[in-house]
């Protein structure tokens, strides 16, 4: 799901330890696409990283680790804290 302020991706996941990594690249000339990255389960939401405004063509990667004790849906969200929509190269 994508709106001007958020981008979300949910997935049913079995119990276990996980690591999620995303890459962010500014392709459009100095846009302020700063964002917070969070993970949500039925236990709540936790912001695990912030991506600052980036220079042109700069690539930033962010990694979060989490553990779930039973199968559940985990939702990853990028929420804008800058002036423009989040940009994610890969998840």
N, C-alpha and C positions, 0 to 999 in steps of 0.2 A: 504494500500500500504506500502511496506517495502523495503528500500534499505539500504546500509551500513551506510548511514548518517542520514536518516530520517524515521519516522514511522508516517503515517497519518490515520485519521478516520474522515469522513465527514458525516453529518446528516442534513436532512431537518427538521427545527424546527419552530414551531409556535411562534408568539410574546410572550415575557414573560421574567421573571428573571430566571436565571439558575445558578447552582453550579456544577462544574465538579471536581471530585476527582480521582487521580490516585495513584497506589502503585507501588513501584520500589524495587526489591530485587536483590542483587548480589549473584548469585548461583555458579559462576564459578571461585572463588578464586582470588579476588582482582583485577579484570579487571577495567580499568578506563572507566566507562560508564557514565560519567558526561553528562548532557543534559540540554537544554532549552526547556520549554514547552510553547506553544503558541496557541492562538485561532485566526482564520481568518474568517471574513465575507466580504461582499462587501464593508464595510467601512474601511477595512485594517486588518493588523495583529498586535497583541499585545502579547509580552512575559509576562506571568503572574507568572512564577516560574522557578527556576533553581534547578536541582538535582545534588549535588556534587558527587564525587567519593565515593563509599560506601565500608565499611568493609564487609567481608564474611558474608552472611546470614542476614545482616542488612536490615531492611525494612524502607523505607522513603515514606511518603504520602505527596502529594501536592494538594492543592485545589485552584481553580480559580472561580470567580464569574463574570457573565456578564449579560447584558440585551439587547434584540433585540426588536425593535418596530414593526416589521412586519415579516411575515414568510420568512425565508431564510435558505440557507445552511450555517452551521457553521462547520468549519474544525479544529480539534485538531491535533497538530503536536508536535512530540518529535524530536529535532535536536541535534545530538551529538556535544558536546564540548570537549569530552575526546578522547581516542584512539580507542574505540570500539563502536559498534552499540548500540543504546539505548535498554534498557530492561524494559518492562512494564509488571507487574504482572496482573493488572486489571485496567479498565477504567470505 
